[in-house]
Amino acid sequence: MNGCDACDACLRRAFLVAMLAGRIAGLLGRPTTRVAGLLALTERDLVAAVAGPRADAVLEALDARDLERDRRAAREGGVLAICRHSSDYPPLLEDLADAPAVLFMAGERSTLARLHEEPAVAIVGTRAPSPYGREVAYSLGRGLAAAGVPVVSGLALGIDATAHRGCLAGGGLPVAVLACGPDVVYPRRHRGLHREVREHGLVLSELPPGTHPFRWSFPARNRIMAGLARLTVVVEAADPSGSLITSDFARDLGRSVAAVPGHVTSRIARGTNGLLRDGAIPVTGPADVLDELFGAGARAVPPTPQSRPPEPDDPLLRRVLYAAERHELVAAVAADARTSVAAARAALGRLESDGYLVRRDLGGWERALGPP
């Protein structure tokens, strides 16, 4: 992907937001705080609200910015920048009162057309899901991908990343919306997943390349996820949570919100069960989502070939993963993986926390569908 279709006015606005990012962080509270109207302000009002007495200095620095150099840097980094005046700009985002002036994207430009042709679904949820939540998120991502539906999420730990992996396994179009520049990998452990999504789909952000995430930029990116999708599905979420902010944005836009039923005693299902109580669409699998998007029975989930779940990059973690599939005792896992008991125990903990392994109730481990 190359090129920069963003006009000067929109590109200026995007870099203004990046310049003010640190100051915006000082105005807003916790990561679950919505960016209530701030990004909808005019340039001068935004600078006045955020920069205060330094407003004139900020505007002078913005006036001195070399936008052509910014365009060149984006092209050289393989990042496309499209603004609201481009025919490629996703039309659904126009429903946002504070729609991003520019979308910075890493991936193949041709995939943008599919966001115009097919209704996308956002899949969101907790960063610390249960094995049940991971299984459902992976199944939803994979089934929707196989049916030709783009899957939007945030590349975060937990449900987001699992949905992306399911989408990749189904041969679909994953769309990752980041709270940082599209070239910045966050969290760092998702370097491989970031690369795969970039190769097979789109990684996008309203923040320019090289911008690191801020606490406010996570709820800000949630509005973009909701804006891109016809339907938002929440798999597991506590209350409050960032996932519920995404569903709030979707409802504000008049879009459909769905939720996966969870255990009534589970803390991480409190938010999703609350959504169902308040009228969200119950979802038990990709077929329910397709029925909601296209009408009952109008589009089915095609069969997909079985594929081996993802594996960690670290050789020791891979050896311990294979050994844990064959043995129940840590000592046996260590011997099979050719490592010490202490190292095996640490690796097993990492594999569990990363979502590669699930501990069985009667002892031992079983392979999970994919990491969070």
Rosetta blueprint (number, residue, H / E / L):
1 M L
2 N L
3 G L
4 C E
5 D L
6 A L
7 C L
8 D H
9 A H
10 C H
11 L H
12 R H
13 R H
14 A H
15 F H
16 L H
17 V H
18 A H
19 M H
20 L H
21 A H
22 G H
23 R H
24 I H
25 A H
26 G H
27 L H
28 L L
29 G L
30 R L
31 P L
32 T L
33 T L
34 R L
35 V L
36 A L
37 G L
38 L H
39 L H
40 A H
41 L L
42 T L
43 E H
44 R H
45 D H
46 L H
47 V H
48 A H
49 A H
50 V H
51 A H
52 G H
53 P H
54 R H
55 A H
56 D H
57 A H
58 V H
59 L H
60 E H
61 A H
62 L H
63 D H
64 A L
65 R L
66 D L
67 L H
68 E H
69 R H
70 D H
71 R H
72 R H
73 A H
74 A H
75 R H
76 E H
77 G L
78 G L
79 V E
80 L E
81 A E
82 I E
83 C E
84 R L
85 H L
86 S L
87 S L
88 D L
89 Y L
90 P L
91 P H
92 L H
93 L H
94 E H
95 D H
96 L L
97 A L
98 D L
99 A L
100 P L
101 A L
102 V E
103 L E
104 F E
105 M E
106 A E
107 G E
108 E L
109 R H
110 S H
111 T H
112 L H
113 A H
114 R H
115 L H
116 H H
117 E H
118 E L
119 P L
120 A E
121 V E
122 A E
123 I E
124 V E
125 G L
126 T L
127 R L
128 A L
129 P L
130 S L
131 P H
132 Y H
133 G H
134 R H
135 E H
136 V H
137 A H
138 Y H
139 S H
140 L H
141 G H
142 R H
143 G H
144 L H
145 A H
146 A H
147 A L
148 G L
149 V L
150 P L
151 V E
152 V E
153 S E
154 G L
155 L L
156 A L
157 L L
158 G L
159 I H
160 D H
161 A H
162 T H
163 A H
164 H H
165 R H
166 G H
167 C H
168 L H
169 A H
170 G L
171 G L
172 G L
173 L L
174 P E
175 V E
176 A E
177 V E
178 L L
179 A L
180 C L
181 G L
182 P L
183 D L
184 V L
185 V L
186 Y L
187 P L
188 R H
189 R H
190 H H
191 R H
192 G H
193 L H
194 H H
195 R H
196 E H
197 V H
198 R H
199 E H
200 H H
201 G L
202 L E
203 V E
204 L E
205 S E
206 E L
207 L L
208 P L
209 P L
210 G L
211 T L
212 H L
213 P L
214 F L
215 R L
216 W L
217 S H
218 F H
219 P H
220 A H
221 R H
222 N H
223 R H
224 I H
225 M H
226 A H
227 G H
228 L H
229 A E
230 R E
231 L E
232 T E
233 V E
234 V E
235 V L
236 E L
237 A L
238 A L
239 D L
240 P L
241 S L
242 G H
243 S H
244 L H
245 I H
246 T H
247 S H
248 D H
249 F H
250 A H
251 R H
252 D H
253 L L
254 G L
255 R L
256 S E
257 V E
258 A E
259 A E
260 V L
261 P L
262 G L
263 H L
264 V L
265 T L
266 S L
267 R H
268 I H
269 A H
270 R H
271 G H
272 T H
273 N H
274 G H
275 L H
276 L H
277 R H
278 D L
279 G L
280 A L
281 I E
282 P E
283 V L
284 T L
285 G L
286 P H
287 A H
288 D H
289 V H
290 L H
291 D H
292 E H
293 L H
294 F H
295 G L
296 A L
297 G L
298 A L
299 R L
300 A L
301 V L
302 P L
303 P L
304 T L
305 P L
306 Q L
307 S L
308 R L
309 P L
310 P L
311 E L
312 P L
313 D L
314 D L
315 P H
316 L H
317 L H
318 R H
319 R H
320 V H
321 L H
322 Y H
323 A H
324 A H
325 E L
326 R L
327 H L
328 E L
329 L L
330 V H
331 A H
332 A H
333 V H
334 A H
335 A H
336 D H
337 A H
338 R L
339 T L
340 S L
341 V H
342 A H
343 A H
344 A H
345 R H
346 A H
347 A H
348 L H
349 G H
350 R H
351 L H
352 E H
353 S H
354 D L
355 G L
356 Y L
357 L E
358 V E
359 R E
360 R L
361 D L
362 L L
363 G L
364 G L
365 W E
366 E E
367 R E
368 A L
369 L L
370 G L
371 P L
372 P L
